[in-house]
Amino acid sequence: MAVKIKTKHGLIDINNNVIATVVGGAATDNFGVVGMASKNQIRDNVNDILKKDNYARGVVVRQNDNGISVDVNIIVSFGTKISEVCKNVQSKVKYNLETMLGISANAVNVIVQGVRVLD
């Protein structure tokens, strides 16, 4: 599925993989986030941190009538306040979706899949 935006010049289709890449980039750009995790770790057989080209496997995009809702699966750094990291991820994802793609996010749900100790 894709998000369709109608303008005076025509129609713009934005694929969910593009949205997932923007969301993943915004999420991993926050302090305390080690990386993205797979939304289905058992099925994907992935227990590691996702790389930039696999951000779509850690993000779920659902479309509503008046916007989208996004689930972001992250791994946080040990010693950080998880609630603050999640709030920062929510605000940055929402901001990037609005400024980069012109899409309003109704909900940004952050799922912490794990905690890693950094050297």
SULRA-V801911 format. One record per backbone hydrogen bond with DSSP energy under -1.0 kcal/mol. CO is the residue of the C=O (numbers start at 1). NH is the residue of the N-H. E is the energy in kcal/mol with one decimal. If there is no record, write none. Layout:
# SULRA-V801911
co=CO nh=NH e=E
co=CO nh=NH e=E
This chain:
# SULRA-V801911
co=1 nh=16 e=-1.3
co=3 nh=14 e=-2.8
co=5 nh=12 e=-2.8
co=10 nh=7 e=-3.2
co=12 nh=5 e=-2.9
co=14 nh=3 e=-2.8
co=15 nh=19 e=-1.7
co=16 nh=20 e=-2.6
co=17 nh=21 e=-1.9
co=18 nh=22 e=-2.2
co=19 nh=23 e=-2.6
co=20 nh=24 e=-2.7
co=21 nh=25 e=-2.3
co=22 nh=26 e=-2.1
co=23 nh=27 e=-2.5
co=24 nh=28 e=-2.3
co=27 nh=30 e=-1.2
co=30 nh=33 e=-1.5
co=32 nh=77 e=-2.8
co=35 nh=75 e=-2.5
co=36 nh=50 e=-2.7
co=40 nh=44 e=-2.8
co=41 nh=46 e=-1.0
co=51 nh=54 e=-1.9
co=52 nh=55 e=-1.0
co=54 nh=57 e=-1.7
co=55 nh=58 e=-1.7
co=57 nh=39 e=-2.8
co=58 nh=73 e=-2.2
co=60 nh=71 e=-2.6
co=62 nh=69 e=-3.0
co=67 nh=64 e=-3.3
co=68 nh=106 e=-2.9
co=69 nh=62 e=-3.0
co=70 nh=109 e=-3.3
co=71 nh=60 e=-2.2
co=72 nh=111 e=-3.5
co=73 nh=37 e=-2.2
co=74 nh=113 e=-3.1
co=75 nh=34 e=-2.6
co=75 nh=35 e=-1.4
co=76 nh=116 e=-2.6
co=77 nh=80 e=-1.4
co=81 nh=85 e=-2.2
co=82 nh=86 e=-2.4
co=83 nh=87 e=-2.0
co=84 nh=88 e=-2.4
co=85 nh=89 e=-2.2
co=86 nh=90 e=-2.4
co=87 nh=91 e=-2.3
co=88 nh=92 e=-2.4
co=89 nh=93 e=-2.6
co=90 nh=94 e=-2.2
co=91 nh=95 e=-2.3
co=92 nh=96 e=-2.6
co=93 nh=97 e=-2.3
co=94 nh=98 e=-1.8
co=95 nh=99 e=-2.6
co=96 nh=100 e=-2.6
co=97 nh=101 e=-1.1
co=97 nh=103 e=-2.0
co=104 nh=68 e=-1.5
co=107 nh=70 e=-2.7
co=109 nh=72 e=-3.3
co=111 nh=74 e=-2.5
co=114 nh=76 e=-2.2
co=116 nh=78 e=-2.9
